Amino acid sequence: MAGVKIKDIQKSYGAVQLIHGLNVEIADGEFLALVGPSGCGKSTLLRMIAGLEPINGGTVAIGERVANNLPPAQRDIAMVFQTYALYPHKSVGENMGSALKVTKVERSEIQRRVREAAEILSLTEYLDRKPRHFSGGQRQRVAMGRAIVRDPQVFLFDEPLSNLDAKLRIQMRMEIKELHQRLKTTTVFATHDQIEAMTLADRIVGMQAGRIEQIGTPLELYDNPANEFVATFIGAPSMNLLGAQRNGGVADLAGHRVQVKGSSHSGDVRLGVRPEHLRLVAAGEGVAMQVKVVEPTGSETMVFLRHDDQDITAVFRERHAFAPGETVHLAPDPDHLHCFDAASGQRVG
């Protein structure tokens, strides 16, 4: 195993710069998630680590070696793609051992590694079968097995679950996490799904437009987002942002005064409050909002509301019989309130 050090990495296509001098250090054995919307550069960064994209500036080091000029086969990495890229005419075992066969590994050693990987992934009984009739989850498991048998220093995953249905994604998330806990191989996982990033990663790199917005543990990004982008991208449902006027430690939110922690910043701000941190209060308190849609899920009630031409989401553990068109009054929990400068979007409290 080995850590990965990314220093001042840049990537351009002609005059268009896609990656803007990124710096990330990935510890040996760490599970790091690159998360952001489509086009943010996460898959490009992953391919630069793998050697599938040339680097225009900066360095990528895998272990003690600078890998900029090393071909993919010499980087000691294994990559799992969004598409399974399996040979339909070969058996599961042959697919898993194909990369080792190319590198002239002895047949007995290939068979040993394939059997071990198949046992880890519960594929032993399928080794002689063709993968073309498998489900998406089984095919992705075979693709993971093909990576495992190489015993690499680093695993790279490029949106591996996006082609699966919701139930299979949950199952495969668990299997990938168990795999990492068992093998403890350094892993870099690119995804646009923040739930995948939150549940899998030791740390998350939040990316937007080829730049890093924030690096931290999943709960650090959730509890203390550095800016509005991270605040709204991490967490489902998304954080609500409400325009307010702040004067030091107090902010005026549509006539409702709330205490704000942090700096003595004053001026136009947006108050961030997650749906689960909105409280139902009596009429005349809090902020009046009109109920649009109510979604009871059993364990909680999700309510979509409207305030001052803005959509708001609230989540309650209690069961409430709200009716569409009804006016309710909600107030943010001051202990879980976030404050962002209205102009820059950066956190100010």
Rosetta blueprint (number, residue, H / E / L):
1 M L
2 A L
3 G L
4 V E
5 K E
6 I E
7 K E
8 D E
9 I E
10 Q E
11 K E
12 S E
13 Y E
14 G L
15 A L
16 V E
17 Q E
18 L E
19 I E
20 H E
21 G E
22 L E
23 N E
24 V E
25 E E
26 I E
27 A L
28 D L
29 G L
30 E L
31 F E
32 L E
33 A E
34 L E
35 V E
36 G L
37 P L
38 S L
39 G L
40 C L
41 G L
42 K H
43 S H
44 T H
45 L H
46 L H
47 R H
48 M H
49 I H
50 A H
51 G L
52 L L
53 E L
54 P L
55 I L
56 N L
57 G E
58 G E
59 T E
60 V E
61 A E
62 I E
63 G L
64 E L
65 R E
66 V E
67 A L
68 N L
69 N L
70 L L
71 P L
72 P H
73 A H
74 Q H
75 R L
76 D L
77 I E
78 A E
79 M E
80 V E
81 F L
82 Q L
83 T L
84 Y L
85 A L
86 L L
87 Y L
88 P L
89 H L
90 K L
91 S L
92 V H
93 G H
94 E H
95 N H
96 M H
97 G H
98 S H
99 A H
100 L H
101 K H
102 V H
103 T L
104 K L
105 V L
106 E L
107 R H
108 S H
109 E H
110 I H
111 Q H
112 R H
113 R H
114 V H
115 R H
116 E H
117 A H
118 A H
119 E H
120 I H
121 L L
122 S L
123 L L
124 T H
125 E H
126 Y H
127 L L
128 D L
129 R L
130 K L
131 P H
132 R H
133 H H
134 F L
135 S L
136 G H
137 G H
138 Q H
139 R H
140 Q H
141 R H
142 V H
143 A H
144 M H
145 G H
146 R H
147 A H
148 I H
149 V L
150 R L
151 D L
152 P L
153 Q L
154 V E
155 F E
156 L E
157 F E
158 D E
159 E L
160 P L
161 L L
162 S L
163 N L
164 L L
165 D L
166 A H
167 K H
168 L H
169 R H
170 I H
171 Q H
172 M H
173 R H
174 M H
175 E H
176 I H
177 K H
178 E H
179 L H
180 H H
181 Q H
182 R H
183 L H
184 K L
185 T L
186 T E
187 T E
188 V E
189 F E
190 A E
191 T E
192 H L
193 D L
194 Q H
195 I H
196 E H
197 A H
198 M H
199 T H
200 L H
201 A L
202 D L
203 R E
204 I E
205 V E
206 G E
207 M E
208 Q E
209 A L
210 G L
211 R E
212 I E
213 E E
214 Q E
215 I E
216 G E
217 T L
218 P H
219 L H
220 E H
221 L H
222 Y H
223 D H
224 N L
225 P L
226 A L
227 N E
228 E H
229 F H
230 V H
231 A H
232 T H
233 F H
234 I L
235 G L
236 A L
237 P L
238 S L
239 M L
240 N E
241 L E
242 L E
243 G E
244 A E
245 Q E
246 R E
247 N E
248 G L
249 G L
250 V E
251 A E
252 D E
253 L E
254 A L
255 G L
256 H E
257 R E
258 V E
259 Q E
260 V L
261 K L
262 G L
263 S L
264 S L
265 H L
266 S E
267 G E
268 D E
269 V E
270 R E
271 L E
272 G E
273 V E
274 R L
275 P H
276 E H
277 H H
278 L E
279 R E
280 L E
281 V E
282 A L
283 A L
284 G L
285 E L
286 G L
287 V E
288 A E
289 M E
290 Q E
291 V E
292 K E
293 V E
294 V E
295 E E
296 P E
297 T L
298 G L
299 S L
300 E L
301 T E
302 M E
303 V E
304 F E
305 L E
306 R E
307 H E
308 D L
309 D L
310 Q E
311 D E
312 I E
313 T E
314 A E
315 V E
316 F E
317 R L
318 E L
319 R L
320 H L
321 A L
322 F L
323 A L
324 P L
325 G L
326 E L
327 T E
328 V E
329 H E
330 L E
331 A E
332 P E
333 D L
334 P H
335 D H
336 H H
337 L L
338 H E
339 C E
340 F E
341 D E
342 A L
343 A L
344 S L
345 G L
346 Q E
347 R E
348 V L
349 G L
